[in-house]
Amino acid sequence: MDKITEFLQYLNQYSAGITAIATVAIAFLSFYLAKENRLLRKAGTEPEIVAYLTPTPNGSGGIDFIIANIGQGPAREVNFKFECNEDDFEQHNVLLRNHENRAALSVLPQGERLVSLFGIGYVLVQGNENSSHEMLKPFKVKISYKGLDGKEHQSVQNIDISQFSGLRGIFSKPSGDQLIDIARTIEKHLGKISKHTIVCSDVLDTTEIAESFRTFAAGKPIKPNKKHQ
């Protein structure tokens, strides 16, 4: 009982100091929480622009260049520039280049992307007749843009075409396009409906980026012919 009394007397004696310390601690915690809330709100509205290459989805063997906004808010005044070897781009017939008259994208909404044909897969790997037949050298994409608050952002993306080396079937046509091709085949060759249906249903695209013709594989080993190329 005496210890409890002494403790209460101690609290009473130093109550002013304890109150001051508690007030400072509460103020600090309030400031910290407010700062964290601001950062969370900011992260929920800021854009983030990335660039990358991907096979053209129609199965044509082309390679698309993508500028995409994977952030949480719209981006304004989006600019991109290739930092590359221009001669190397020329030798690989790269179709998208730096252009002095290309203005910035006025806005790229959240979740949206800009798609442009970059080149033909096997040419990017092998080069054209004027090249040394080497793969397109790695290059960089320098990106600049602004958020809704006017804050400027910059990033650099490293891109290497060798990321597709050894990957088979990346140029396979979507099922919708395959159905259209089948319908056209049926229309032209009504007498061979059964034959074409079996071939189309059993064959899978196994084309690599370095190949200038299409290759296929079936349930039983088959040798690609002109009809499959």
Steps between C-alpha positions, in 0.01 A plus 500: 500500500787733585657441155175590325474817706857593415437437132191723500691772676776469240249537217343800667838661555614460139161513328587814305812344353325173418218689331750699293681184386170330409392808304825501300468127430141538380598795280784299348275202429235726345760661273636159398153363422410810299821465298429133430145583390631762257745249352224242462271750326786607274588140411135443412495776239848498343558357152784264411605462136694198374619389155547147365490278191244225436405278203220639285183317611379418146774240453664684209852475645524870576629655823305784661638782712277581799479813715271415793373680809505244783459763771193620690435826320511660153829621353537821303757616243648154451826504303727211408834484320720211392861502619639261241744437217325654201704295251403182682132601484541561125661159441210325676224695324364644823178678400466728804767767539561826679312774318568870553142595405331252733320691775440370850188295571255743656369238742533126564221390737549247775510145362531618137787440258631615164594226251722548195663249264871484584632248244486148358611228739753303296651819348555644848692183584684434174526845345444592135722438199716802589571391858750266659212263585519566871214553742374854563712650775339584836376858524336735747175693497505831687151598617376827649147594609299700752233415756180696553681709762752611237787310658750375241606136489781331309597136453728290281399156370761250378379291205667191352350302209682190623226459762305309231784263406402133518133570574273299270141572410516870589363589156204266524182666376217566744215249481273760339742558212550126462124452462490767231781325310319168530178655369684644200659163432159331515357758263776440244517124535158368590598159376784477755318609814588187692868511409548865591307467826726216616819687407394822673382332817812281546775748408673739744719796404864447606658798324799672661584867456814412301307300236390668177232235437235338712559163664235275645478184708222242512409194703724301268833644374448678169729694272384859430404558138406801292140478610610552858738786435 
